[in-house]
Amino acid sequence: MNHFVCNSIYIEHTPSVDVDAGEGVVQEDLVGFARKDISADNLGELQIKGRIKLAKTGGSSGETHAVGQYCYWDDTSDIVTTTKGSNKFLGIIAKAAASTATEVEVELLPGGLAS
């Protein structure tokens, strides 16, 4: 028999290394962001749903982000990008950002929905 557990925007996570608050964590096709600092081998929480403001490339080489555009997490550079490539699906752009902006608001949609 199935039982409803909860409708949460967070999942539990026990990292093998220290994770700083706000840091992105990739688990298979799921990307989450630490609510608080999580010490190695200690239980913490990752935000996997909801709206979050994240870093993006800014300046003359920055990307322009439009509302509703799919976006991805570049785990190597720790930034949001609109380039799929080997990056993990993150969600959709929730607030437009100019190429010169260094942050963008994203509505997180868990688990590779646009793969």
C-alpha positions as CSV (number, residue, x, y, z in Angstrom):
1,M,0.0,0.0,0.0
2,N,1.3,3.5,-0.8
3,H,1.2,6.3,1.7
4,F,1.7,10.0,1.2
5,V,4.8,11.1,3.0
6,C,5.0,14.9,2.4
7,N,5.0,17.6,-0.2
8,S,8.4,19.0,0.5
9,I,10.8,21.3,-1.4
10,Y,13.7,19.7,0.4
11,I,15.3,16.3,0.5
12,E,17.7,14.9,3.1
13,H,21.3,14.5,2.1
14,T,24.4,13.1,3.9
15,P,27.5,14.3,2.0
16,S,30.9,12.6,2.1
17,V,32.6,16.0,2.1
18,D,31.6,19.4,3.6
19,V,29.0,21.3,1.7
20,D,28.6,25.1,2.1
21,A,25.2,26.8,2.4
22,G,23.8,27.5,-1.1
23,E,26.2,25.1,-2.8
24,G,24.9,22.9,-5.6
25,V,24.9,19.2,-5.2
26,V,24.3,16.8,-8.1
27,Q,23.0,13.3,-7.4
28,E,22.4,11.4,-10.7
29,D,19.9,13.7,-12.6
30,L,18.8,15.7,-9.5
31,V,20.4,19.0,-8.5
32,G,19.8,20.5,-5.1
33,F,21.1,23.4,-3.1
34,A,22.2,23.2,0.6
35,R,20.0,25.1,3.0
36,K,22.8,25.5,5.5
37,D,26.3,24.3,5.8
38,I,26.4,20.5,6.0
39,S,29.5,18.8,7.5
40,A,30.8,15.6,6.0
41,D,28.9,12.5,7.1
42,N,26.1,14.6,8.7
43,L,22.5,14.8,7.6
44,G,21.4,18.0,6.0
45,E,18.8,19.3,3.5
46,L,18.9,20.2,-0.1
47,Q,16.3,22.5,-1.8
48,I,15.1,20.8,-5.0
49,K,11.9,22.8,-5.7
50,G,10.8,26.4,-5.5
51,R,12.4,29.6,-6.7
52,I,16.1,30.3,-6.0
53,K,18.6,33.0,-7.1
54,L,21.8,31.5,-8.6
55,A,25.0,32.6,-10.1
56,K,25.3,33.0,-13.9
57,T,28.0,34.2,-16.3
58,G,27.9,38.0,-16.4
59,G,29.7,40.8,-18.2
60,S,30.5,40.9,-21.9
61,S,30.5,37.1,-22.3
62,G,27.3,36.5,-20.2
63,E,24.2,34.8,-21.4
64,T,20.8,36.5,-21.7
65,H,18.0,34.5,-19.9
66,A,14.4,34.9,-20.8
67,V,11.4,33.9,-18.7
68,G,10.2,30.3,-19.3
69,Q,13.5,29.2,-20.9
70,Y,14.9,25.8,-19.8
71,C,18.1,26.1,-17.8
72,Y,20.8,23.7,-16.6
73,W,23.4,23.5,-13.9
74,D,27.0,23.6,-14.9
75,D,28.5,21.7,-12.0
76,T,32.1,22.5,-13.1
77,S,31.6,26.2,-13.0
78,D,28.8,26.3,-10.4
79,I,26.5,28.5,-12.6
80,V,23.2,28.4,-14.4
81,T,23.4,28.1,-18.2
82,T,20.9,27.6,-21.1
83,T,23.3,25.2,-22.7
84,K,22.2,21.6,-22.2
85,G,25.3,19.7,-23.2
86,S,26.5,17.6,-20.3
87,N,24.9,19.9,-17.8
88,K,22.0,18.8,-15.6
89,F,18.5,20.1,-16.1
90,L,17.6,22.6,-13.4
91,G,14.3,24.2,-14.2
92,I,13.0,27.3,-15.9
93,I,14.1,30.9,-15.8
94,A,11.6,32.7,-13.5
95,K,12.8,36.3,-14.0
96,A,14.6,37.6,-17.1
97,A,18.3,38.4,-16.7
98,A,20.5,40.5,-19.0
99,S,23.8,39.2,-20.3
100,T,25.6,41.6,-17.8
101,A,23.7,40.2,-14.8
102,T,25.7,37.9,-12.5
103,E,22.6,36.2,-11.0
104,V,19.3,34.8,-12.3
105,E,16.1,33.5,-10.6
106,V,15.2,29.9,-11.4
107,E,12.1,27.9,-10.6
108,L,13.6,24.5,-9.7
109,L,12.0,21.5,-11.3
110,P,13.5,18.3,-10.0
111,G,14.9,15.3,-11.8
112,G,15.7,15.9,-15.5
113,L,12.2,16.7,-16.7
114,A,13.6,18.2,-19.9
115,S,16.1,15.5,-20.6
